[in-house]
Amino acid sequence: DLLRAELGRNATGAVEKHVRIATIAREQLDDPDLADEHLAAALAVDSSNPIAITAMVEHYVATERLGDARAALASRLSSPIDPALRAVLLRRLADL
C-alpha cells in the first residue's frame, strides 16, 4: 500500500515503475494477478503509453490470454494514437 501511494504521488516515471513491478510479479514471483494490477495502474496513469500497452499485451501473451491481448490491442487502436504506434500495434495484432 505504501508503494502504491508513492507511485500515485509521483506521476513522473510511474508508468515505467508499474511496468517493472508487473514484470517482476509475473516472471519472478509467478503472480499474474499482481502483474495485472500494476499494468492496469500503469495504463490508468497514461492509457496511450506505448511501454504500458506493449507490456500489457506481452503479459497477456505470456499468460496465454490471446483473446485479451487482441482485445487490448483493438481497444488501443480504436482511440486516437500516434501513427507510428498505430502501425506497430496493427502488426502485433496481425501476429496474434
Backbone hydrogen bonds, N-H to C=O, Kabsch-Sander energy under -0.5 kcal/mol:
donor,donor_aa,acceptor,acceptor_aa,energy
5,A,1,D,-2.2
6,E,2,L,-2.2
7,L,3,L,-2.6
8,G,4,R,-2.1
9,R,5,A,-1.7
10,N,6,E,-1.9
11,A,9,R,-0.9
14,A,11,A,-1.8
15,V,11,A,-0.5
17,K,13,G,-2.4
18,H,14,A,-2.7
19,V,15,V,-2.5
20,R,16,E,-2.4
21,I,17,K,-2.5
22,A,18,H,-2.5
23,T,19,V,-2.3
24,I,20,R,-2.4
25,A,21,I,-2.8
26,R,22,A,-2.3
27,E,23,T,-3.0
28,Q,24,I,-2.2
29,L,24,I,-1.9
31,D,25,A,-3.3
35,A,31,D,-1.9
36,D,32,P,-2.7
37,E,33,D,-2.2
38,H,34,L,-2.2
39,L,35,A,-2.5
40,A,36,D,-2.6
41,A,37,E,-1.9
42,A,38,H,-2.3
43,L,39,L,-2.2
44,A,40,A,-1.6
45,V,41,A,-1.5
46,D,42,A,-1.8
49,N,46,D,-1.6
53,I,49,N,-2.5
54,T,50,P,-2.4
55,A,51,I,-2.3
56,M,52,A,-2.5
57,V,53,I,-2.5
58,E,54,T,-2.8
59,H,55,A,-2.3
60,Y,56,M,-2.4
61,V,57,V,-2.4
62,A,58,E,-2.8
63,T,59,H,-1.9
64,E,61,V,-1.7
65,R,60,Y,-3.7
66,L,64,E,-0.5
69,A,65,R,-2.1
70,R,66,L,-2.7
71,A,67,G,-2.4
72,A,68,D,-2.7
73,L,69,A,-2.3
74,A,70,R,-2.8
75,S,71,A,-2.4
76,R,72,A,-2.1
77,L,73,L,-2.3
78,S,74,A,-1.1
79,S,76,R,-1.0
86,R,82,D,-2.7
87,A,83,P,-2.1
88,V,84,A,-1.8
89,L,85,L,-2.7
90,L,86,R,-2.6
91,R,87,A,-2.1
92,R,88,V,-2.3
93,L,89,L,-2.6
94,A,90,L,-2.2
95,D,91,R,-1.6
96,L,92,R,-1.1
96,L,93,L,-0.6
